[in-house]
Amino acid sequence: MEDQLPADGLERMQRDARSRGLHVDVVTRQQAGSLVEAAGLMGLEVHEIVKSLVVKHKDGTFLFALIPGDRSISWPKLRALLGVNKLSLPRPEVALAATGYERGTITPLGATTPWPVYVDSSVAAGRICLGAGAHGHSAFVDSTELISALNATVADISDAEAPG
């Protein structure tokens, strides 16, 4: 199953992007063990990679939170925006079941269920990098076009990560 899913995920992501009229450049790269490593492999700054995080509602539904690589979800901000008191990051197998993508490959494009998308307001306008639906691949897309194509909500939903 692991060998089958990534190729299918990449195809799903590309097919969905095309159906939305969204131009995506896919780059094949060495598989990375972390976001920092992936940035280094592509000559990018960590903030240029946007994490597609799957967030679970208490009611069992999900959403995508797109957050720059050097930031983390602000749970109080996201809960206030959504008017809920409980949200969580699901276990990897739950995220896979909800999206059809393994951790490290997740993208809202081509997800098996089109969950709502929330983009942090600190995502820079212009070319960004995000998961491409398969390990060893990254997708480059214009952030403004992505937001429009996904009908995403842009809001302040992140905080700077504490220095390591």
BAVO-695114 format. One record per residue: residue in one letter; x negated, y negated, z negated of N, C-alpha, C, O in turn. Coordinates in steps of 0.1 Angstrom, whole numbers, padded with zeros to 4 digits, always signed. Example, Ala and Ser with C-alpha at 12.3 -4.5 7.8 and 13.67 -1.06 7.14 Angstrom:
2
A-0132+0057-0078-0123+0045-0078-0132+0033-0078-0142+0033-0085S-0128+0022-0071-0137+0011-0071-0129+0000-0079-0134-0011-0080
This chain:
164
M-0008+0012+0000+0000+0000+0000-0009-0013+0000-0005-0022+0007E-0020-0012-0007-0028-0024-0008-0034-0028+0005-0035-0040+0008D-0037-0018+0014-0043-0021+0027-0032-0027+0036-0035-0035+0045Q-0020-0022+0034-0009-0026+0043-0004-0040+0040-0001-0048+0049L-0002-0043+0027+0004-0056+0023-0003-0069+0028+0003-0078+0033P-0017-0070+0027-0023-0082+0031-0021-0086+0046-0018-0097+0049A-0022-0076+0055-0020-0079+0069-0006-0083+0072-0004-0093+0079D+0004-0076+0065+0018-0080+0067+0020-0094+0061+0027-0102+0066G+0013-0097+0049+0015-0110+0043+0010-0121+0052+0016-0132+0053L-0002-0119+0058-0007-0129+0067+0002-0132+0079+0005-0143+0083E+0007-0121+0085+0017-0122+0096+0030-0130+0091+0034-0139+0098R+0035-0126+0079+0047-0133+0074+0044-0148+0073+0053-0156+0076M+0033-0151+0067+0030-0166+0064+0029-0173+0078+0035-0184+0079Q+0022-0167+0088+0021-0174+0101+0034-0175+0108+0037-0185+0114R+0042-0165+0107+0055-0165+0114+0064-0175+0108+0071-0183+0115D+0064-0176+0094+0073-0186+0087+0068-0200+0091+0076-0209+0094A+0055-0202+0091+0049-0216+0094+0054-0220+0108+0058-0231+0111R+0053-0210+0118+0057-0213+0132+0072-0217+0132+0076-0226+0140S+0080-0209+0125+0094-0211+0125+0098-0225+0120+0108-0231+0123R+0089-0231+0111+0092-0244+0106+0085-0255+0114+0086-0267+0110G+0078-0251+0125+0071-0261+0133+0058-0266+0126+0054-0277+0128L+0053-0258+0117+0042-0263+0108+0029-0257+0114+0028-0244+0116H+0019-0265+0117+0006-0260+0122-0003-0256+0110-0005-0264+0101V-0007-0244+0111-0016-0238+0100-0028-0232+0107-0027-0225+0116D-0040-0236+0102-0052-0230+0106-0056-0220+0096-0057-0223+0084V-0058-0207+0100-0062-0197+0091-0077-0194+0093-0082-0193+0104V-0084-0194+0082-0099-0192+0082-0101-0179+0075-0096-0176+0064T-0109-0170+0081-0113-0158+0075-0126-0160+0067-0135-0167+0073R-0126-0156+0055-0138-0158+0047-0141-0146+0038-0133-0136+0038Q-0152-0146+0032-0156-0135+0023-0145-0135+0012-0140-0146+0008Q-0142-0123+0007-0132-0123-0004-0139-0129-0017-0151-0126-0020A-0131-0137-0024-0136-0144-0036-0130-0139-0048-0119-0134-0048G-0138-0140-0059-0133-0135-0072-0126-0146-0080-0120-0143-0091S-0127-0158-0075-0121-0169-0083-0119-0181-0073-0124-0181-0062L-0111-0191-0078-0108-0202-0070-0121-0210-0068-0124-0216-0057V-0130-0211-0078-0142-0219-0077-0151-0212-0066-0158-0219-0058E-0152-0199-0066-0160-0191-0057-0154-0193-0043-0162-0195-0033A-0141-0193-0041-0135-0195-0028-0138-0209-0023-0142-0211-0011A-0138-0219-0031-0141-0233-0027-0156-0233-0022-0159-0239-0012G-0165-0227-0030-0179-0227-0026-0181-0220-0013-0189-0225-0005L-0174-0209-0010-0176-0202+0002-0172-0210+0014-0177-0209+0025M-0162-0219+0012-0157-0227+0023-0163-0242+0023-0159-0250+0032G-0171-0245+0014-0177-0258+0013-0167-0269+0009-0168-0280+0014L-0158-0265+0001-0147-0274-0004-0149-0278-0018-0156-0271-0026E-0143-0289-0022-0142-0292-0037-0130-0284-0042-0121-0282-0035V-0131-0281-0055-0120-0273-0061-0107-0280-0059-0097-0273-0057H-0106-0293-0060-0093-0300-0059-0087-0299-0045-0075-0302-0043E-0095-0295-0035-0090-0294-0022-0082-0281-0019-0075-0280-0010I-0084-0272-0029-0076-0259-0028-0064-0261-0037-0065-0265-0049V-0052-0258-0031-0040-0259-0039-0035-0245-0043-0033-0237-0034K-0033-0243-0056-0029-0231-0061-0014-0230-0059-0006-0239-0063S-0009-0219-0054+0006-0216-0053+0009-0207-0065+0007-0195-0064L+0015-0213-0075+0018-0205-0087+0032-0201-0087+0041-0209-0084V+0035-0189-0091+0049-0184-0092+0053-0186-0107+0046-0182-0116V+0064-0193-0109+0069-0196-0122+0082-0189-0124+0091-0190-0115K+0084-0183-0135+0097-0176-0138+0106-0183-0147+0101-0188-0158H+0118-0185-0143+0129-0191-0152+0133-0180-0162+0132-0168-0159K+0139-0185-0173+0145-0176-0183+0156-0167-0176+0158-0156-0180D+0163-0173-0166+0174-0166-0160+0170-0155-0150+0178-0148-0144G+0156-0153-0148+0151-0143-0139+0148-0148-0125+0143-0141-0117T+0152-0161-0122+0148-0166-0109+0134-0172-0109+0128-0172-0120F+0129-0176-0098+0115-0181-0097+0114-0194-0089+0124-0198-0083L+0103-0200-0090+0099-0212-0082+0085-0212-0079+0077-0205-0086F+0080-0219-0069+0066-0221-0067+0062-0235-0072+0069-0245-0070A+0051-0235-0079+0045-0248-0083+0031-0249-0076+0022-0241-0078L+0030-0259-0067+0017-0261-0060+0009-0272-0068+0013-0283-0069I-0003-0267-0072-0011-0275-0081-0025-0276-0076-0030-0265-0072P-0032-0287-0076-0046-0287-0072-0055-0278-0080-0052-0276-0092G-0065-0273-0075-0073-0263-0081-0080-0268-0094-0084-0259-0102D-0082-0281-0096-0088-0286-0108-0078-0290-0118-0082-0297-0128R-0065-0286-0116-0055-0290-0126-0047-0278-0130-0049-0267-0124S-0039-0279-0140-0031-0268-0145-0016-0273-0147-0014-0285-0148I-0007-0264-0147+0007-0267-0149+0009-0274-0162+0003-0270-0172S+0016-0285-0162+0020-0291-0175+0034-0285-0178+0044-0289-0172W+0035-0276-0187+0047-0269-0191+0058-0279-0195+0069-0278-0191P+0054-0289-0204+0064-0299-0209+0070-0307-0197+0082-0309-0196K+0061-0311-0188+0066-0319-0176+0075-0311-0167+0086-0316-0163L+0071-0298-0164+0079-0290-0155+0092-0286-0162+0103-0287-0155R+0092-0283-0175+0105-0280-0181+0114-0292-0181+0126-0290-0179A+0109-0304-0184+0117-0316-0184+0123-0319-0170+0135-0322-0169L+0115-0317-0160+0119-0319-0146+0131-0310-0143+0141-0314-0136L+0130-0297-0147+0140-0287-0144+0152-0287-0154+0162-0280-0151G+0150-0294-0165+0160-0294-0175+0162-0280-0182+0173-0276-0185V+0151-0273-0184+0151-0260-0190+0142-0260-0202+0133-0269-0203N+0144-0250-0211+0135-0250-0223+0125-0238-0222+0117-0236-0231K+0126-0229-0212+0117-0218-0211+0113-0215-0197+0122-0213-0188L+0100-0215-0194+0094-0211-0181+0082-0203-0185+0076-0204-0195S+0078-0194-0175+0066-0186-0178+0059-0182-0165+0065-0183-0154L+0046-0179-0166+0039-0172-0154+0041-0157-0156+0038-0151-0166P+0047-0151-0145+0050-0137-0146+0037-0129-0145+0027-0133-0140R+0038-0116-0149+0027-0107-0147+0025-0105-0132+0034-0107-0124P+0013-0101-0128+0010-0100-0113+0020-0091-0106+0023-0094-0094E+0024-0080-0112+0033-0071-0104+0047-0078-0103+0054-0075-0093V+0051-0086-0112+0064-0093-0111+0063-0104-0100+0072-0106-0092A+0051-0111-0100+0049-0121-0089+0049-0115-0076+0055-0120-0066L+0043-0103-0074+0043-0096-0062+0057-0092-0058+0061-0094-0046A+0065-0087-0067+0079-0083-0064+0087-0095-0060+0096-0094-0052A+0084-0107-0066+0092-0119-0063+0089-0125-0050+0097-0132-0044T+0076-0123-0045+0072-0131-0034+0067-0122-0022+0067-0127-0011G+0063-0110-0025+0057-0101-0015+0042-0104-0014+0036-0098-0005Y+0036-0112-0022+0022-0116-0021+0015-0112-0034+0020-0114-0045E+0003-0107-0033-0006-0104-0045-0012-0117-0050-0013-0127-0042R-0015-0117-0063-0022-0129-0068-0034-0131-0060-0041-0122-0056G-0037-0144-0058-0049-0148-0050-0046-0150-0035-0054-0155-0028T-0034-0146-0031-0029-0147-0017-0016-0155-0016-0012-0158-0005I-0010-0158-0028+0003-0163-0028+0004-0177-0021-0004-0186-0022T+0015-0178-0013+0019-0190-0006+0034-0190-0005+0040-0180-0004P+0040-0202-0006+0055-0202-0004+0059-0199+0011+0070-0196+0013L+0050-0200+0020+0053-0197+0034+0054-0182+0036+0044-0175+0033G+0065-0178+0040+0067-0163+0043+0070-0155+0031+0070-0143+0032A+0072-0161+0019+0076-0153+0007+0088-0145+0010+0097-0150+0018T+0089-0133+0004+0101-0125+0007+0114-0131+0003+0124-0127+0008T+0113-0140-0007+0125-0148-0011+0120-0163-0011+0110-0166-0016P+0128-0171-0004+0124-0186-0003+0128-0193-0016+0137-0201-0016W+0120-0192-0026+0122-0199-0039+0119-0214-0037+0112-0218-0028P+0125-0222-0045+0123-0237-0045+0108-0239-0047+0101-0232-0054V+0103-0250-0041+0089-0254-0042+0088-0268-0048+0095-0277-0044Y+0079-0269-0058+0076-0281-0065+0061-0284-0063+0053-0275-0066V+0058-0296-0057+0044-0299-0055+0040-0310-0064+0047-0320-0065D+0028-0308-0071+0024-0319-0080+0020-0331-0072+0015-0331-0061S+0024-0343-0078+0021-0355-0071+0007-0359-0069+0003-0368-0062S-0002-0351-0076-0017-0354-0074-0022-0347-0062-0034-0348-0059V-0014-0338-0055-0019-0332-0043-0022-0343-0033-0013-0351-0029A-0034-0343-0028-0038-0354-0019-0031-0353-0005-0028-0342+0000A-0028-0365+0001-0023-0365+0014-0034-0361+0024-0045-0365+0022G-0031-0353+0033-0041-0348+0043-0042-0333+0043-0034-0326+0037R-0053-0329+0048-0056-0314+0049-0059-0308+0036-0068-0312+0029I-0052-0297+0033-0054-0290+0020-0055-0275+0024-0052-0271+0035C-0060-0267+0015-0062-0253+0016-0053-0246+0006-0052-0250-0005L-0047-0235+0011-0039-0227+0001-0039-0213+0006-0045-0209+0016G-0033-0204-0002-0033-0190+0000-0026-0187+0014-0018-0194+0019A-0031-0176+0020-0027-0173+0034-0019-0160+0035-0016-0155+0045G-0016-0154+0023-0008-0142+0023-0017-0129+0023-0012-0118+0023A-0030-0131+0024-0039-0119+0025-0053-0123+0019-0057-0134+0020H-0059-0114+0012-0072-0116+0006-0082-0118+0018-0081-0112+0028G-0092-0127+0015-0102-0129+0025-0098-0139+0036-0104-0141+0046H-0086-0146+0034-0081-0156+0043-0076-0168+0035-0072-0167+0024S-0078-0180+0041-0072-0192+0036-0065-0200+0047-0068-0199+0058A-0055-0207+0043-0047-0215+0052-0049-0229+0050-0049-0234+0039F-0052-0236+0061-0054-0251+0060-0042-0257+0067-0038-0253+0078V-0036-0267+0060-0024-0274+0065-0024-0288+0060-0030-0292+0050D-0016-0297+0067-0014-0310+0063-0004-0310+0052+0007-0305+0053S-0008-0316+0040+0001-0315+0028+0014-0322+0031+0024-0318+0026T+0014-0333+0038+0027-0341+0040+0036-0332+0049+0048-0332+0046E+0030-0326+0059+0039-0317+0068+0044-0305+0060+0055-0301+0062L+0035-0300+0051+0039-0288+0043+0051-0292+0034+0061-0284+0033I+0050-0303+0027+0060-0307+0018+0073-0309+0026+0084-0305+0021S+0073-0315+0037+0085-0317+0046+0090-0304+0050+0103-0302+0050A+0082-0295+0055+0086-0282+0061+0093-0274+0050+0102-0266+0053L+0088-0275+0038+0094-0266+0027+0105-0273+0020+0111-0268+0010N+0108-0286+0023+0118-0294+0016+0114-0294+0001+0123-0292-0007A+0101-0295-0002+0096-0295-0015+0099-0307-0023+0100-0318-0018T+0100-0306-0036+0101-0317-0046+0087-0321-0050+0080-0312-0055V+0084-0333-0049+0071-0338-0054+0073-0345-0067+0082-0354-0068A+0065-0341-0077+0067-0347-0091+0054-0345-0098+0045-0336-0095D+0052-0352-0109+0041-0351-0118+0044-0338-0127+0051-0339-0137I+0037-0327-0123+0039-0314-0130+0026-0308-0135+0026-0296-0138S+0015-0316-0135+0003-0310-0139-0005-0319-0148-0002-0331-0150D-0015-0313-0154-0025-0320-0163-0039-0317-0158-0041-0306-0152A-0048-0325-0161-0062-0322-0158-0066-0310-0167-0063-0310-0178E-0074-0301-0161-0079-0290-0169-0089-0295-0178-0098-0303-0175A-0089-0289-0190-0099-0293-0200-0113-0288-0195-0114-0277-0190P-0124-0296-0197-0137-0292-0193-0141-0279-0199-0138-0276-0211G-0147-0270-0191-0149-0257-0195-0160-0253-0204-0161-0241-0207
